[in-house]
Amino acid sequence: MEPYRVVLTTVSSAEEAKRIAHSLVEERLAACVNITGDAESVYRWEGKVENAEEILLLIKTRVEKIKALEEAVRRLHSYDVPEFVILKVDGGSPAYLKWMDESLE
């Protein structure tokens, strides 16, 4: 089983996205964080269907970093209930995965 994961979270602004991304990489909890463009989210909150313009973060990490990563996202995030969805990575370029390992050491 590959030990690599991609974690999804959304934030309310580009500034928040950059702040969280830099912190996660500096703390070696993420090898890389992709900050995507505008995304529109539709969700139910407090009994009502809501729409929000958000920024999606794709956080690349290893399975053993997940607990600390989730704690950091919760600490840094402005939302009461931040999205934290973990996707398993089945494989990838050996050179990229090696770089991830080195970046997370």
C-alpha positions as CSV (number, residue, x, y, z in Angstrom):
1,M,0.0,0.0,0.0
2,E,1.3,3.4,-0.9
3,P,1.8,5.8,2.1
4,Y,0.8,8.9,0.1
5,R,-2.3,11.0,0.5
6,V,-4.0,14.0,-1.0
7,V,-6.1,16.0,1.4
8,L,-8.8,18.4,0.2
9,T,-9.9,21.5,2.1
10,T,-11.6,24.7,1.0
11,V,-11.1,28.2,2.4
12,S,-12.8,31.5,2.0
13,S,-10.0,33.6,0.4
14,A,-6.8,33.5,-1.5
15,E,-5.0,35.1,1.5
16,E,-6.2,32.4,3.8
17,A,-5.2,29.8,1.3
18,K,-1.6,31.1,1.0
19,R,-1.2,31.5,4.7
20,I,-2.3,27.9,5.4
21,A,-0.3,26.5,2.5
22,H,2.9,28.2,3.6
23,S,2.5,27.1,7.2
24,L,1.8,23.4,6.2
25,V,4.9,23.3,3.9
26,E,7.1,25.2,6.5
27,E,6.0,22.7,9.2
28,R,6.8,19.8,6.8
29,L,3.2,18.5,7.1
30,A,2.8,18.9,3.3
31,A,5.3,18.4,0.5
32,C,3.2,20.7,-1.7
33,V,-0.1,22.5,-1.6
34,N,-1.9,23.4,-4.8
35,I,-4.1,26.5,-4.5
36,T,-6.8,26.3,-7.2
37,G,-8.9,29.1,-8.6
38,D,-12.3,30.1,-7.6
39,A,-14.7,27.2,-6.8
40,E,-18.4,27.6,-6.0
41,S,-19.6,25.3,-3.2
42,V,-23.2,24.3,-2.6
43,Y,-23.8,22.8,0.9
44,R,-26.3,22.6,3.7
45,W,-25.5,24.6,6.8
46,E,-27.7,25.1,9.8
47,G,-30.7,23.8,7.9
48,K,-30.4,25.9,4.8
49,V,-28.8,25.3,1.4
50,E,-25.9,27.8,1.0
51,N,-23.6,28.9,-1.9
52,A,-20.1,30.2,-1.3
53,E,-17.2,31.2,-3.4
54,E,-14.2,29.3,-2.1
55,I,-10.6,28.3,-2.9
56,L,-9.8,24.6,-3.0
57,L,-6.5,23.4,-1.5
58,L,-4.9,20.1,-2.6
59,I,-2.5,19.1,0.1
60,K,0.1,16.3,-0.7
61,T,1.4,14.4,2.3
62,R,2.1,11.0,3.7
63,V,-0.2,8.9,5.9
64,E,1.9,9.3,9.1
65,K,1.5,13.1,8.8
66,I,-2.3,13.1,8.6
67,K,-3.1,13.5,12.4
68,A,-0.7,16.5,12.8
69,L,-1.9,17.9,9.4
70,E,-5.5,17.8,10.5
71,E,-4.7,19.5,13.8
72,A,-2.8,22.2,11.9
73,V,-5.6,22.8,9.4
74,R,-8.1,23.1,12.3
75,R,-5.8,25.5,14.1
76,L,-5.2,27.7,11.0
77,H,-8.6,27.6,9.4
78,S,-11.3,30.3,9.8
79,Y,-14.3,27.9,9.4
80,D,-16.0,26.2,12.4
81,V,-16.1,22.9,10.5
82,P,-13.3,22.9,7.9
83,E,-13.4,20.4,5.1
84,F,-10.8,17.7,5.6
85,V,-11.2,14.9,3.1
86,I,-8.4,12.3,2.6
87,L,-7.8,10.6,-0.7
88,K,-5.5,7.6,-1.1
89,V,-2.8,7.7,-3.8
90,D,-2.4,4.4,-5.6
91,G,0.9,5.4,-7.2
92,G,2.8,8.0,-9.0
93,S,6.1,9.0,-10.6
94,P,8.9,7.5,-8.5
95,A,10.9,10.7,-8.8
96,Y,8.0,12.8,-7.6
97,L,7.2,10.4,-4.7
98,K,10.9,10.5,-3.7
99,W,10.8,14.3,-3.8
100,M,7.7,14.2,-1.5
101,D,9.5,11.9,0.9
102,E,12.5,14.3,1.0
103,S,10.3,17.3,1.4
104,L,8.5,15.8,4.4
105,E,11.6,14.7,6.3
